[in-house]
Amino acid sequence: MTAPSPPLLRPCPTCGTPASVARDNPDRPFCSARCRTRDLMSWLDEDYRIPGPPVDPEAIAPTTSRDED
Ligand SMILES: [Zn+2]
Protein backbone atom coordinates (compact mmCIF):
# COMPACT_ATOMS: atom_id res chain seq x y z
CA MET A 1 0.00 0.00 0.00
CA THR A 2 1.54 3.23 -1.08
CA ALA A 3 1.05 6.40 0.86
CA PRO A 4 -0.79 9.15 -0.90
CA SER A 5 1.49 11.88 -2.16
CA PRO A 6 1.52 14.74 0.32
CA PRO A 7 0.12 18.03 -0.80
CA LEU A 8 2.97 20.16 -1.99
CA LEU A 9 1.80 23.19 -0.15
CA ARG A 10 3.96 25.40 2.01
CA PRO A 11 3.07 28.72 3.57
CA CYS A 12 4.26 31.58 1.42
CA PRO A 13 7.21 33.28 3.17
CA THR A 14 5.70 36.65 2.39
CA CYS A 15 2.01 36.35 3.11
CA GLY A 16 1.60 32.88 4.61
CA THR A 17 -0.87 31.67 2.03
CA PRO A 18 -0.42 27.98 1.25
CA ALA A 19 1.57 27.96 -1.95
CA SER A 20 2.42 25.09 -4.23
CA VAL A 21 6.06 24.09 -4.13
CA ALA A 22 5.67 21.83 -7.12
CA ARG A 23 7.85 22.33 -10.12
CA ASP A 24 4.99 23.79 -12.06
CA ASN A 25 4.94 26.79 -9.76
CA PRO A 26 7.56 29.20 -11.14
CA ASP A 27 7.19 31.42 -8.09
CA ARG A 28 7.80 28.76 -5.46
CA PRO A 29 8.19 28.89 -2.59
CA PHE A 30 6.06 31.99 -2.92
CA CYS A 31 2.40 31.91 -3.82
CA SER A 32 2.71 34.45 -6.59
CA ALA A 33 5.15 36.63 -8.48
CA ARG A 34 3.95 39.58 -6.44
CA CYS A 35 5.02 37.97 -3.17
CA ARG A 36 8.30 36.87 -4.68
CA THR A 37 9.04 40.43 -5.80
CA ARG A 38 7.98 41.84 -2.46
CA ASP A 39 10.35 39.53 -0.62
CA LEU A 40 13.17 40.45 -2.96
CA MET A 41 12.53 44.15 -2.51
CA SER A 42 12.49 43.92 1.27
CA TRP A 43 15.68 41.90 1.12
CA LEU A 44 17.38 44.53 -0.99
CA ASP A 45 15.99 47.25 1.23
CA GLU A 46 17.64 45.66 4.25
CA ASP A 47 20.82 45.21 2.31
CA TYR A 48 21.06 48.94 1.79
CA ARG A 49 20.76 49.55 5.51
CA ILE A 50 24.15 48.26 6.57
CA PRO A 51 24.92 49.68 10.00
CA GLY A 52 28.02 51.70 10.62
CA PRO A 53 29.25 55.03 9.33
CA PRO A 54 31.20 55.24 6.09
CA VAL A 55 34.89 54.80 6.65
CA ASP A 56 37.18 57.67 5.77
CA PRO A 57 40.59 56.25 4.81
CA GLU A 58 42.35 59.40 5.98
CA ALA A 59 40.70 59.19 9.37
CA ILE A 60 42.24 55.81 10.10
CA ALA A 61 45.60 56.50 8.44
CA PRO A 62 48.50 56.62 10.91
CA THR A 63 49.70 60.09 11.72
CA THR A 64 53.07 60.73 10.17
CA SER A 65 53.71 63.99 11.97
CA ARG A 66 56.35 63.74 14.63
CA ASP A 67 58.02 66.21 16.88
CA GLU A 68 61.38 67.59 15.89
CA ASP A 69 64.27 67.30 18.23
ZN1 LIG B 1 2.20 35.05 -0.90
N, CA, C, O and the ligand as a Tripos MOL2 file, in Angstrom:
@<TRIPOS>MOLECULE
protein
  277   275    70     0     0
PROTEIN
NO_CHARGES

@<TRIPOS>ATOM
      1 N           0.8540   -1.2020    0.0000 N.3       1 MET1
      2 CA          0.0000    0.0000    0.0000 C.3       1 MET1
      3 C           0.8850    1.2470    0.0000 C.2       1 MET1
      4 O           1.6960    1.4560    0.9030 O.2       1 MET1
      5 N           0.7180    2.0210   -0.9780 N.am      2 THR2
      6 CA          1.5360    3.2280   -1.0850 C.3       2 THR2
      7 C           0.8220    4.4110   -0.4400 C.2       2 THR2
      8 O          -0.3940    4.5750   -0.5420 O.2       2 THR2
      9 N           1.6270    5.2170    0.2220 N.am      3 ALA3
     10 CA          1.0510    6.3960    0.8580 C.3       3 ALA3
     11 C           0.6790    7.4210   -0.1950 C.2       3 ALA3
     12 O           1.3660    7.5800   -1.2040 O.2       3 ALA3
     13 N          -0.3970    8.0970    0.0550 N.am      4 PRO4
     14 CA         -0.7890    9.1460   -0.8990 C.3       4 PRO4
     15 C           0.2410   10.2570   -0.9030 C.2       4 PRO4
     16 O           0.7910   10.6040    0.1420 O.2       4 PRO4
     17 N           0.5020   10.8090   -2.0630 N.am      5 SER5
     18 CA          1.4890   11.8780   -2.1590 C.3       5 SER5
     19 C           1.0140   13.0740   -1.3410 C.2       5 SER5
     20 O          -0.1320   13.5090   -1.4540 O.2       5 SER5
     21 N           1.9080   13.5890   -0.5240 N.am      6 PRO6
     22 CA          1.5250   14.7360    0.3220 C.3       6 PRO6
     23 C           1.2720   15.9570   -0.5230 C.2       6 PRO6
     24 O           1.8800   16.1390   -1.5780 O.2       6 PRO6
     25 N           0.3810   16.7830   -0.0600 N.am      7 PRO7
     26 CA          0.1200   18.0320   -0.7970 C.3       7 PRO7
     27 C           1.3480   18.9190   -0.7690 C.2       7 PRO7
     28 O           1.8880   19.2160    0.2960 O.2       7 PRO7
     29 N           1.7720   19.3280   -1.9120 N.am      8 LEU8
     30 CA          2.9680   20.1560   -1.9850 C.3       8 LEU8
     31 C           2.6100   21.6130   -1.7350 C.2       8 LEU8
     32 O           2.7240   22.4800   -2.6010 O.2       8 LEU8
     33 N           2.1720   21.8310   -0.5010 N.am      9 LEU9
     34 CA          1.8050   23.1940   -0.1480 C.3       9 LEU9
     35 C           2.6240   23.6440    1.0390 C.2       9 LEU9
     36 O           2.7280   22.9410    2.0440 O.2       9 LEU9
     37 N           3.1870   24.7860    0.9180 N.am     10 ARG10
     38 CA          3.9570   25.3950    2.0120 C.3      10 ARG10
     39 C           3.4880   26.8350    2.1590 C.2      10 ARG10
     40 O           3.1520   27.4950    1.1760 O.2      10 ARG10
     41 N           3.4700   27.3150    3.3980 N.am     11 PRO11
     42 CA          3.0680   28.7150    3.5650 C.3      11 PRO11
     43 C           4.0270   29.6580    2.8510 C.2      11 PRO11
     44 O           5.2470   29.5330    2.9580 O.2      11 PRO11
     45 N           3.4560   30.5840    2.1340 N.am     12 CYS12
     46 CA          4.2580   31.5760    1.4180 C.3      12 CYS12
     47 C           5.0680   32.3880    2.4250 C.2      12 CYS12
     48 O           4.4990   32.8890    3.3940 O.2      12 CYS12
     49 N           6.3730   32.5310    2.2260 N.am     13 PRO13
     50 CA          7.2090   33.2820    3.1730 C.3      13 PRO13
     51 C           6.7790   34.7330    3.3260 C.2      13 PRO13
     52 O           7.0810   35.3710    4.3340 O.2      13 PRO13
     53 N           6.0860   35.2450    2.3420 N.am     14 THR14
     54 CA          5.6950   36.6510    2.3900 C.3      14 THR14
     55 C           4.3470   36.8460    3.0540 C.2      14 THR14
     56 O           4.2070   37.6750    3.9520 O.2      14 THR14
     57 N           3.3590   36.0880    2.6180 N.am     15 CYS15
     58 CA          2.0090   36.3460    3.1060 C.3      15 CYS15
     59 C           1.4140   35.1700    3.8720 C.2      15 CYS15
     60 O           0.3650   35.3090    4.5000 O.2      15 CYS15
     61 N           2.0680   34.0240    3.8280 N.am     16 GLY16
     62 CA          1.6020   32.8800    4.6120 C.3      16 GLY16
     63 C           0.5390   32.0510    3.9280 C.2      16 GLY16
     64 O           0.0940   31.0440    4.4790 O.2      16 GLY16
     65 N           0.1300   32.4420    2.7620 N.am     17 THR17
     66 CA         -0.8660   31.6750    2.0300 C.3      17 THR17
     67 C          -0.2520   30.3660    1.5570 C.2      17 THR17
     68 O           0.8510   30.3690    1.0100 O.2      17 THR17
     69 N          -0.9450   29.2430    1.7560 N.am     18 PRO18
     70 CA         -0.4200   27.9810    1.2530 C.3      18 PRO18
     71 C          -0.1140   28.0710   -0.2330 C.2      18 PRO18
     72 O          -0.9910   28.3470   -1.0510 O.2      18 PRO18
     73 N           1.1510   27.8310   -0.5650 N.am     19 ALA19
     74 CA          1.5710   27.9550   -1.9520 C.3      19 ALA19
     75 C           2.1360   26.6260   -2.4240 C.2      19 ALA19
     76 O           2.7720   25.9060   -1.6550 O.2      19 ALA19
     77 N           1.9090   26.3110   -3.6560 N.am     20 SER20
     78 CA          2.4200   25.0850   -4.2260 C.3      20 SER20
     79 C           3.9260   25.1710   -4.3950 C.2      20 SER20
     80 O           4.4550   26.1520   -4.9180 O.2      20 SER20
     81 N           4.6140   24.1120   -3.9360 N.am     21 VAL21
     82 CA          6.0640   24.0950   -4.1280 C.3      21 VAL21
     83 C           6.4300   23.1110   -5.2280 C.2      21 VAL21
     84 O           7.5860   22.7110   -5.3720 O.2      21 VAL21
     85 N           5.4160   22.7310   -6.0010 N.am     22 ALA22
     86 CA          5.6650   21.8290   -7.1160 C.3      22 ALA22
     87 C           6.4470   22.5510   -8.2060 C.2      22 ALA22
     88 O           6.5240   23.7790   -8.2480 O.2      22 ALA22
     89 N           7.0190   21.7410   -9.0780 N.am     23 ARG23
     90 CA          7.8520   22.3330  -10.1190 C.3      23 ARG23
     91 C           7.0720   23.2120  -11.0850 C.2      23 ARG23
     92 O           7.6340   24.0560  -11.7830 O.2      23 ARG23
     93 N           5.7690   22.9910  -11.1050 N.am     24 ASP24
     94 CA          4.9920   23.7900  -12.0580 C.3      24 ASP24
     95 C           4.6690   25.1780  -11.5210 C.2      24 ASP24
     96 O           4.0220   25.9830  -12.1910 O.2      24 ASP24
     97 N           5.1330   25.4460  -10.2960 N.am     25 ASN25
     98 CA          4.9350   26.7870   -9.7630 C.3      25 ASN25
     99 C           6.2340   27.5750   -9.9140 C.2      25 ASN25
    100 O           7.1710   27.3660   -9.1430 O.2      25 ASN25
    101 N           6.3060   28.4610  -10.8770 N.am     26 PRO26
    102 CA          7.5570   29.1980  -11.1350 C.3      26 PRO26
    103 C           7.9040   30.1570  -10.0110 C.2      26 PRO26
    104 O           9.0340   30.6380   -9.9340 O.2      26 PRO26
    105 N           6.9560   30.4390   -9.1470 N.am     27 ASP27
    106 CA          7.1870   31.4190   -8.0900 C.3      27 ASP27
    107 C           7.4480   30.7640   -6.7380 C.2      27 ASP27
    108 O           7.5450   31.4450   -5.7170 O.2      27 ASP27
    109 N           7.5610   29.4220   -6.7410 N.am     28 ARG28
    110 CA          7.8040   28.7560   -5.4620 C.3      28 ARG28
    111 C           9.0970   29.2570   -4.8460 C.2      28 ARG28
    112 O          10.0180   29.5930   -5.5920 O.2      28 ARG28
    113 N           9.2170   29.3240   -3.5500 N.am     29 PRO29
    114 CA          8.1890   28.8860   -2.5890 C.3      29 PRO29
    115 C           7.1200   29.9340   -2.3220 C.2      29 PRO29
    116 O           6.3500   29.8020   -1.3710 O.2      29 PRO29
    117 N           7.0640   30.9470   -3.1290 N.am     30 PHE30
    118 CA          6.0630   31.9880   -2.9150 C.3      30 PHE30
    119 C           4.7880   31.6030   -3.6350 C.2      30 PHE30
    120 O           4.7850   30.7380   -4.5110 O.2      30 PHE30
    121 N           3.6850   32.2720   -3.2450 N.am     31 CYS31
    122 CA          2.3990   31.9090   -3.8200 C.3      31 CYS31
    123 C           2.1950   32.6120   -5.1460 C.2      31 CYS31
    124 O           1.3870   32.1750   -5.9650 O.2      31 CYS31
    125 N           2.9190   33.6930   -5.3630 N.am     32 SER32
    126 CA          2.7130   34.4530   -6.5930 C.3      32 SER32
    127 C           3.9500   35.2790   -6.8880 C.2      32 SER32
    128 O           4.8250   35.4410   -6.0370 O.2      32 SER32
    129 N           4.0080   35.7940   -8.0950 N.am     33 ALA33
    130 CA          5.1460   36.6250   -8.4810 C.3      33 ALA33
    131 C           5.1810   37.8930   -7.6480 C.2      33 ALA33
    132 O           6.2470   38.4470   -7.3830 O.2      33 ALA33
    133 N           4.0000   38.3480   -7.2370 N.am     34 ARG34
    134 CA          3.9480   39.5790   -6.4420 C.3      34 ARG34
    135 C           4.6590   39.3710   -5.1050 C.2      34 ARG34
    136 O           5.4370   40.2210   -4.6730 O.2      34 ARG34
    137 N           4.3920   38.2440   -4.4570 N.am     35 CYS35
    138 CA          5.0160   37.9670   -3.1710 C.3      35 CYS35
    139 C           6.5110   37.7440   -3.3540 C.2      35 CYS35
    140 O           7.3130   38.1460   -2.5100 O.2      35 CYS35
    141 N           6.8760   37.1120   -4.4420 N.am     36 ARG36
    142 CA          8.2970   36.8740   -4.6830 C.3      36 ARG36
    143 C           9.0350   38.2000   -4.8490 C.2      36 ARG36
    144 O          10.1310   38.3810   -4.3180 O.2      36 ARG36
    145 N           8.4300   39.1170   -5.5850 N.am     37 THR37
    146 CA          9.0420   40.4260   -5.8030 C.3      37 THR37
    147 C           9.1020   41.2110   -4.5070 C.2      37 THR37
    148 O          10.0820   41.9020   -4.2270 O.2      37 THR37
    149 N           8.0330   41.0940   -3.7140 N.am     38 ARG38
    150 CA          7.9840   41.8420   -2.4620 C.3      38 ARG38
    151 C           9.0930   41.3710   -1.5220 C.2      38 ARG38
    152 O           9.7410   42.1740   -0.8510 O.2      38 ARG38
    153 N           9.2940   40.0690   -1.4870 N.am     39 ASP39
    154 CA         10.3460   39.5280   -0.6240 C.3      39 ASP39
    155 C          11.7050   40.0070   -1.1030 C.2      39 ASP39
    156 O          12.5680   40.3630   -0.3000 O.2      39 ASP39
    157 N          11.8850   40.0140   -2.3970 N.am     40 LEU40
    158 CA         13.1690   40.4460   -2.9590 C.3      40 LEU40
    159 C          13.4180   41.9090   -2.6380 C.2      40 LEU40
    160 O          14.5300   42.2940   -2.2750 O.2      40 LEU40
    161 N          12.3750   42.7240   -2.7750 N.am     41 MET41
    162 CA         12.5330   44.1520   -2.5120 C.3      41 MET41
    163 C          12.8770   44.4080   -1.0550 C.2      41 MET41
    164 O          13.7370   45.2360   -0.7550 O.2      41 MET41
    165 N          12.2100   43.7040   -0.1490 N.am     42 SER42
    166 CA         12.4920   43.9150    1.2700 C.3      42 SER42
    167 C          13.8960   43.4460    1.5890 C.2      42 SER42
    168 O          14.5780   44.0170    2.4390 O.2      42 SER42
    169 N          14.3180   42.4010    0.8980 N.am     43 TRP43
    170 CA         15.6820   41.8960    1.1180 C.3      43 TRP43
    171 C          16.7000   42.9270    0.6590 C.2      43 TRP43
    172 O          17.6870   43.1830    1.3480 O.2      43 TRP43
    173 N          16.4620   43.5110   -0.4910 N.am     44 LEU44
    174 CA         17.3800   44.5310   -0.9930 C.3      44 LEU44
    175 C          17.3470   45.7610   -0.1110 C.2      44 LEU44
    176 O          18.3690   46.4080    0.1200 O.2      44 LEU44
    177 N          16.1360   46.0800    0.3880 N.am     45 ASP45
    178 CA         15.9900   47.2530    1.2310 C.3      45 ASP45
    179 C          16.8370   47.1000    2.4870 C.2      45 ASP45
    180 O          17.4790   48.0520    2.9300 O.2      45 ASP45
    181 N          16.8350   45.9030    3.0550 N.am     46 GLU46
    182 CA         17.6400   45.6610    4.2480 C.3      46 GLU46
    183 C          19.1170   45.7010    3.9040 C.2      46 GLU46
    184 O          19.9490   46.1190    4.7100 O.2      46 GLU46
    185 N          19.4240   45.2650    2.7110 N.am     47 ASP47
    186 CA         20.8240   45.2080    2.3090 C.3      47 ASP47
    187 C          21.4160   46.6010    2.2280 C.2      47 ASP47
    188 O          22.6100   46.7990    2.4560 O.2      47 ASP47
    189 N          20.5670   47.5630    1.9010 N.am     48 TYR48
    190 CA         21.0640   48.9370    1.7890 C.3      48 TYR48
    191 C          21.2870   49.5570    3.1620 C.2      48 TYR48
    192 O          22.0100   50.5430    3.3040 O.2      48 TYR48
    193 N          20.6490   48.9590    4.1780 N.am     49 ARG49
    194 CA         20.7590   49.5480    5.5070 C.3      49 ARG49
    195 C          21.8390   48.8490    6.3130 C.2      49 ARG49
    196 O          21.5590   48.3140    7.3860 O.2      49 ARG49
    197 N          23.0450   48.8440    5.8250 N.am     50 ILE50
    198 CA         24.1480   48.2590    6.5690 C.3      50 ILE50
    199 C          24.5830   49.2380    7.6610 C.2      50 ILE50
    200 O          24.9120   50.3900    7.3770 O.2      50 ILE50
    201 N          24.5830   48.7730    8.9020 N.am     51 PRO51
    202 CA         24.9220   49.6770   10.0030 C.3      51 PRO51
    203 C          26.3830   50.0900    9.9620 C.2      51 PRO51
    204 O          27.2350   49.3960    9.4070 O.2      51 PRO51
    205 N          26.6410   51.2170   10.5560 N.am     52 GLY52
    206 CA         28.0180   51.6960   10.6230 C.3      52 GLY52
    207 C          28.2200   52.8760    9.7180 C.2      52 GLY52
    208 O          27.6850   52.9040    8.6100 O.2      52 GLY52
    209 N          28.9760   53.8490   10.1600 N.am     53 PRO53
    210 CA         29.2500   55.0300    9.3330 C.3      53 PRO53
    211 C          30.2420   54.6920    8.2360 C.2      53 PRO53
    212 O          31.0150   53.7430    8.3650 O.2      53 PRO53
    213 N          30.2260   55.4620    7.1600 N.am     54 PRO54
    214 CA         31.2020   55.2400    6.0870 C.3      54 PRO54
    215 C          32.6140   55.5000    6.6000 C.2      54 PRO54
    216 O          32.8520   56.4240    7.3780 O.2      54 PRO54
    217 N          33.5220   54.6830    6.1550 N.am     55 VAL55
    218 CA         34.8920   54.7960    6.6520 C.3      55 VAL55
    219 C          35.6840   55.7630    5.8010 C.2      55 VAL55
    220 O          35.7220   55.6490    4.5760 O.2      55 VAL55
    221 N          36.3220   56.7250    6.4670 N.am     56 ASP56
    222 CA         37.1810   57.6740    5.7670 C.3      56 ASP56
    223 C          38.6120   57.1770    5.8770 C.2      56 ASP56
    224 O          39.1570   57.1180    6.9790 O.2      56 ASP56
    225 N          39.2270   56.8220    4.7700 N.am     57 PRO57
    226 CA         40.5900   56.2510    4.8140 C.3      57 PRO57
    227 C          41.5710   57.1690    5.5140 C.2      57 PRO57
    228 O          42.4860   56.6960    6.1880 O.2      57 PRO57
    229 N          41.3970   58.4780    5.3660 N.am     58 GLU58
    230 CA         42.3470   59.4020    5.9820 C.3      58 GLU58
    231 C          42.1720   59.4580    7.4880 C.2      58 GLU58
    232 O          43.0990   59.8010    8.2220 O.2      58 GLU58
    233 N          40.9630   59.1150    7.9430 N.am     59 ALA59
    234 CA         40.7010   59.1920    9.3710 C.3      59 ALA59
    235 C          41.4100   58.0620   10.1160 C.2      59 ALA59
    236 O          41.7630   58.2040   11.2870 O.2      59 ALA59
    237 N          41.6110   56.9490    9.4330 N.am     60 ILE60
    238 CA         42.2420   55.8080   10.0980 C.3      60 ILE60
    239 C          43.7070   55.6660    9.7120 C.2      60 ILE60
    240 O          44.3900   54.7630   10.1950 O.2      60 ILE60
    241 N          44.2010   56.5590    8.8380 N.am     61 ALA61
    242 CA         45.6000   56.4960    8.4430 C.3      61 ALA61
    243 C          46.4760   56.9200    9.6220 C.2      61 ALA61
    244 O          46.1210   57.8380   10.3610 O.2      61 ALA61
    245 N          47.6040   56.2640    9.7960 N.am     62 PRO62
    246 CA         48.4960   56.6200   10.9130 C.3      62 PRO62
    247 C          49.0700   58.0110   10.7150 C.2      62 PRO62
    248 O          49.4160   58.4100    9.6030 O.2      62 PRO62
    249 N          49.1620   58.7310   11.8060 N.am     63 THR63
    250 CA         49.6970   60.0880   11.7170 C.3      63 THR63
    251 C          51.2000   60.0280   11.4980 C.2      63 THR63
    252 O          51.9270   59.3390   12.2150 O.2      63 THR63
    253 N          51.6400   60.7570   10.5020 N.am     64 THR64
    254 CA         53.0700   60.7290   10.1750 C.3      64 THR64
    255 C          53.8060   61.9110   10.7830 C.2      64 THR64
    256 O          55.0320   61.9970   10.7080 O.2      64 THR64
    257 N          53.0520   62.8180   11.3850 N.am     65 SER65
    258 CA         53.7070   63.9930   11.9670 C.3      65 SER65
    259 C          54.4150   63.5990   13.2660 C.2      65 SER65
    260 O          53.8430   62.9150   14.1150 O.2      65 SER65
    261 N          55.6170   64.0240   13.4010 N.am     66 ARG66
    262 CA         56.3520   63.7360   14.6280 C.3      66 ARG66
    263 C          57.1070   64.9860   15.0840 C.2      66 ARG66
    264 O          57.4270   65.8660   14.2850 O.2      66 ARG66
    265 N          57.3700   65.0380   16.3320 N.am     67 ASP67
    266 CA         58.0250   66.2090   16.8800 C.3      67 ASP67
    267 C          59.5060   66.2400   16.4990 C.2      67 ASP67
    268 O          60.1950   65.2200   16.4730 O.2      67 ASP67
    269 N          59.9540   67.4500   16.2070 N.am     68 GLU68
    270 CA         61.3830   67.5860   15.8860 C.3      68 GLU68
    271 C          62.2070   67.6720   17.1500 C.2      68 GLU68
    272 O          61.7340   68.1400   18.1850 O.2      68 GLU68
    273 N          63.3880   67.2350   17.0610 N.am     69 ASP69
    274 CA         64.2700   67.2960   18.2280 C.3      69 ASP69
    275 C          64.7500   68.7200   18.4630 C.2      69 ASP69
    276 O          65.5040   68.9690   19.4040 O.2      69 ASP69
    277 ZN          2.2000   35.0530   -0.8960 Zn       70 ZN70
@<TRIPOS>BOND
     1     1     2 1
     2     2     3 1
     3     3     4 2
     4     3     5 am
     5     5     6 1
     6     6     7 1
     7     7     8 2
     8     7     9 am
     9     9    10 1
    10    10    11 1
    11    11    12 2
    12    11    13 am
    13    13    14 1
    14    14    15 1
    15    15    16 2
    16    15    17 am
    17    17    18 1
    18    18    19 1
    19    19    20 2
    20    19    21 am
    21    21    22 1
    22    22    23 1
    23    23    24 2
    24    23    25 am
    25    25    26 1
    26    26    27 1
    27    27    28 2
    28    27    29 am
    29    29    30 1
    30    30    31 1
    31    31    32 2
    32    31    33 am
    33    33    34 1
    34    34    35 1
    35    35    36 2
    36    35    37 am
    37    37    38 1
    38    38    39 1
    39    39    40 2
    40    39    41 am
    41    41    42 1
    42    42    43 1
    43    43    44 2
    44    43    45 am
    45    45    46 1
    46    46    47 1
    47    47    48 2
    48    47    49 am
    49    49    50 1
    50    50    51 1
    51    51    52 2
    52    51    53 am
    53    53    54 1
    54    54    55 1
    55    55    56 2
    56    55    57 am
    57    57    58 1
    58    58    59 1
    59    59    60 2
    60    59    61 am
    61    61    62 1
    62    62    63 1
    63    63    64 2
    64    63    65 am
    65    65    66 1
    66    66    67 1
    67    67    68 2
    68    67    69 am
    69    69    70 1
    70    70    71 1
    71    71    72 2
    72    71    73 am
    73    73    74 1
    74    74    75 1
    75    75    76 2
    76    75    77 am
    77    77    78 1
    78    78    79 1
    79    79    80 2
    80    79    81 am
    81    81    82 1
    82    82    83 1
    83    83    84 2
    84    83    85 am
    85    85    86 1
    86    86    87 1
    87    87    88 2
    88    87    89 am
    89    89    90 1
    90    90    91 1
    91    91    92 2
    92    91    93 am
    93    93    94 1
    94    94    95 1
    95    95    96 2
    96    95    97 am
    97    97    98 1
    98    98    99 1
    99    99   100 2
   100    99   101 am
   101   101   102 1
   102   102   103 1
   103   103   104 2
   104   103   105 am
   105   105   106 1
   106   106   107 1
   107   107   108 2
   108   107   109 am
   109   109   110 1
   110   110   111 1
   111   111   112 2
   112   111   113 am
   113   113   114 1
   114   114   115 1
   115   115   116 2
   116   115   117 am
   117   117   118 1
   118   118   119 1
   119   119   120 2
   120   119   121 am
   121   121   122 1
   122   122   123 1
   123   123   124 2
   124   123   125 am
   125   125   126 1
   126   126   127 1
   127   127   128 2
   128   127   129 am
   129   129   130 1
   130   130   131 1
   131   131   132 2
   132   131   133 am
   133   133   134 1
   134   134   135 1
   135   135   136 2
   136   135   137 am
   137   137   138 1
   138   138   139 1
   139   139   140 2
   140   139   141 am
   141   141   142 1
   142   142   143 1
   143   143   144 2
   144   143   145 am
   145   145   146 1
   146   146   147 1
   147   147   148 2
   148   147   149 am
   149   149   150 1
   150   150   151 1
   151   151   152 2
   152   151   153 am
   153   153   154 1
   154   154   155 1
   155   155   156 2
   156   155   157 am
   157   157   158 1
   158   158   159 1
   159   159   160 2
   160   159   161 am
   161   161   162 1
   162   162   163 1
   163   163   164 2
   164   163   165 am
   165   165   166 1
   166   166   167 1
   167   167   168 2
   168   167   169 am
   169   169   170 1
   170   170   171 1
   171   171   172 2
   172   171   173 am
   173   173   174 1
   174   174   175 1
   175   175   176 2
   176   175   177 am
   177   177   178 1
   178   178   179 1
   179   179   180 2
   180   179   181 am
   181   181   182 1
   182   182   183 1
   183   183   184 2
   184   183   185 am
   185   185   186 1
   186   186   187 1
   187   187   188 2
   188   187   189 am
   189   189   190 1
   190   190   191 1
   191   191   192 2
   192   191   193 am
   193   193   194 1
   194   194   195 1
   195   195   196 2
   196   195   197 am
   197   197   198 1
   198   198   199 1
   199   199   200 2
   200   199   201 am
   201   201   202 1
   202   202   203 1
   203   203   204 2
   204   203   205 am
   205   205   206 1
   206   206   207 1
   207   207   208 2
   208   207   209 am
   209   209   210 1
   210   210   211 1
   211   211   212 2
   212   211   213 am
   213   213   214 1
   214   214   215 1
   215   215   216 2
   216   215   217 am
   217   217   218 1
   218   218   219 1
   219   219   220 2
   220   219   221 am
   221   221   222 1
   222   222   223 1
   223   223   224 2
   224   223   225 am
   225   225   226 1
   226   226   227 1
   227   227   228 2
   228   227   229 am
   229   229   230 1
   230   230   231 1
   231   231   232 2
   232   231   233 am
   233   233   234 1
   234   234   235 1
   235   235   236 2
   236   235   237 am
   237   237   238 1
   238   238   239 1
   239   239   240 2
   240   239   241 am
   241   241   242 1
   242   242   243 1
   243   243   244 2
   244   243   245 am
   245   245   246 1
   246   246   247 1
   247   247   248 2
   248   247   249 am
   249   249   250 1
   250   250   251 1
   251   251   252 2
   252   251   253 am
   253   253   254 1
   254   254   255 1
   255   255   256 2
   256   255   257 am
   257   257   258 1
   258   258   259 1
   259   259   260 2
   260   259   261 am
   261   261   262 1
   262   262   263 1
   263   263   264 2
   264   263   265 am
   265   265   266 1
   266   266   267 1
   267   267   268 2
   268   267   269 am
   269   269   270 1
   270   270   271 1
   271   271   272 2
   272   271   273 am
   273   273   274 1
   274   274   275 1
   275   275   276 2
@<TRIPOS>SUBSTRUCTURE
     1 MET1         2 RESIDUE 1 A MET
     2 THR2         6 RESIDUE 1 A THR
     3 ALA3        10 RESIDUE 1 A ALA
     4 PRO4        14 RESIDUE 1 A PRO
     5 SER5        18 RESIDUE 1 A SER
     6 PRO6        22 RESIDUE 1 A PRO
     7 PRO7        26 RESIDUE 1 A PRO
     8 LEU8        30 RESIDUE 1 A LEU
     9 LEU9        34 RESIDUE 1 A LEU
    10 ARG10       38 RESIDUE 1 A ARG
    11 PRO11       42 RESIDUE 1 A PRO
    12 CYS12       46 RESIDUE 1 A CYS
    13 PRO13       50 RESIDUE 1 A PRO
    14 THR14       54 RESIDUE 1 A THR
    15 CYS15       58 RESIDUE 1 A CYS
    16 GLY16       62 RESIDUE 1 A GLY
    17 THR17       66 RESIDUE 1 A THR
    18 PRO18       70 RESIDUE 1 A PRO
    19 ALA19       74 RESIDUE 1 A ALA
    20 SER20       78 RESIDUE 1 A SER
    21 VAL21       82 RESIDUE 1 A VAL
    22 ALA22       86 RESIDUE 1 A ALA
    23 ARG23       90 RESIDUE 1 A ARG
    24 ASP24       94 RESIDUE 1 A ASP
    25 ASN25       98 RESIDUE 1 A ASN
    26 PRO26      102 RESIDUE 1 A PRO
    27 ASP27      106 RESIDUE 1 A ASP
    28 ARG28      110 RESIDUE 1 A ARG
    29 PRO29      114 RESIDUE 1 A PRO
    30 PHE30      118 RESIDUE 1 A PHE
    31 CYS31      122 RESIDUE 1 A CYS
    32 SER32      126 RESIDUE 1 A SER
    33 ALA33      130 RESIDUE 1 A ALA
    34 ARG34      134 RESIDUE 1 A ARG
    35 CYS35      138 RESIDUE 1 A CYS
    36 ARG36      142 RESIDUE 1 A ARG
    37 THR37      146 RESIDUE 1 A THR
    38 ARG38      150 RESIDUE 1 A ARG
    39 ASP39      154 RESIDUE 1 A ASP
    40 LEU40      158 RESIDUE 1 A LEU
    41 MET41      162 RESIDUE 1 A MET
    42 SER42      166 RESIDUE 1 A SER
    43 TRP43      170 RESIDUE 1 A TRP
    44 LEU44      174 RESIDUE 1 A LEU
    45 ASP45      178 RESIDUE 1 A ASP
    46 GLU46      182 RESIDUE 1 A GLU
    47 ASP47      186 RESIDUE 1 A ASP
    48 TYR48      190 RESIDUE 1 A TYR
    49 ARG49      194 RESIDUE 1 A ARG
    50 ILE50      198 RESIDUE 1 A ILE
    51 PRO51      202 RESIDUE 1 A PRO
    52 GLY52      206 RESIDUE 1 A GLY
    53 PRO53      210 RESIDUE 1 A PRO
    54 PRO54      214 RESIDUE 1 A PRO
    55 VAL55      218 RESIDUE 1 A VAL
    56 ASP56      222 RESIDUE 1 A ASP
    57 PRO57      226 RESIDUE 1 A PRO
    58 GLU58      230 RESIDUE 1 A GLU
    59 ALA59      234 RESIDUE 1 A ALA
    60 ILE60      238 RESIDUE 1 A ILE
    61 ALA61      242 RESIDUE 1 A ALA
    62 PRO62      246 RESIDUE 1 A PRO
    63 THR63      250 RESIDUE 1 A THR
    64 THR64      254 RESIDUE 1 A THR
    65 SER65      258 RESIDUE 1 A SER
    66 ARG66      262 RESIDUE 1 A ARG
    67 ASP67      266 RESIDUE 1 A ASP
    68 GLU68      270 RESIDUE 1 A GLU
    69 ASP69      274 RESIDUE 1 A ASP
    70 ZN70       277 GROUP 0 **** ****
